């Protein structure tokens, strides 16, 4: 059918070759559009998991990649996106009252009446008949005192609130990923420190055994070194377990609990000593935090809802029209109707009053929720600013502590090798270095978490 139509539309009937040339020219024009349509349908038909970020086994992830993975597959994000679609669809539902409502019906009945149309009992056979009915009707709201427009406004505000909730979900997910990522790196650093400490105690044990064999050190030094090595191994076991737990937490933050084994790239550390203006940050948070914007929008929707509830006191005017045909035998009878209805609520059991009361109570709830969020923002900013100041000072102190512990260990080992020092000095120096390196790792990554916390609190994350 298509080729004949193309021929009749575009070509004179003078040869098969010219028909083929014209068909090829036409196909060359529409071919890109056809393939584009097919490709679009294929992409829409792909399952959701095929479009998600996938982690390959042994892959090294950086922080940005982890954030992308979480934003593409975390269930909190998917739930917030679904809520946006739900509220957007409710806008269309509210607007539907602007348009006419058209319906059609068709019916058929096979009737064998127990009574005749006159009401007497049917005594004769042959009273069975067919009944047909068909109709098309149209109803249109002519005037409802602004009830539909008010409902559209409320649903529009609710959709805006849902979009802010989606932005807030993204903010929470990004911070959760950063927090879990830095905690993972901290656990990895602690695991490496614990393994290095085990190696150092192993070296010390060999040294003590050598001195004992030549008679320059007592048996106590060997036993002490063995005990210290066992304690270091226990600490390493705990550090390895903490690392595994940190990986599980990171996988959960990614929304990928069954992720294959992967590596996380370290983050370059840079201490930025910056002066923080709390009042300016608080004002910016009040302006940019999506959870506060959502609360404000919900409060505005609650204010509008009071007006919607009050519309129940007012009448509404609707128009209707219909056309129908049917009967018992062909040809069917036909008929039509046109009219208008004014519905005036005189008494509805006080339902409108209670709806208004409910709307006012919801407004009070929305106002209280907005105030609570403002207070929480103030509290959160105070806490993260205090944490930032504390951890900034801790980083500098931890760096000095590591340098001092390294020097102390070198001195202790030198004294022990020369026969002046004892095993306890070496043990104390090794433990101090291990604690200093662990404290430094905690300070570094806690500082990164504190910076992310400030961005989250302000709303710029």
PyMOL commands that set and color helices and strands:
alter all, ss='L'
color gray80, all
select helices_A, chain A and resi 2-10+16-45+48-51+63-73+75-98+147-214+219-254+278-288+290-313+351-417+423-458
alter helices_A, ss='H'
color red, helices_A
select strands_A, chain A and resi 60-61+101-111+129-143+263-264+316-327+333-343
alter strands_A, ss='S'
color yellow, strands_A
deselect
rebuild
show_as cartoon
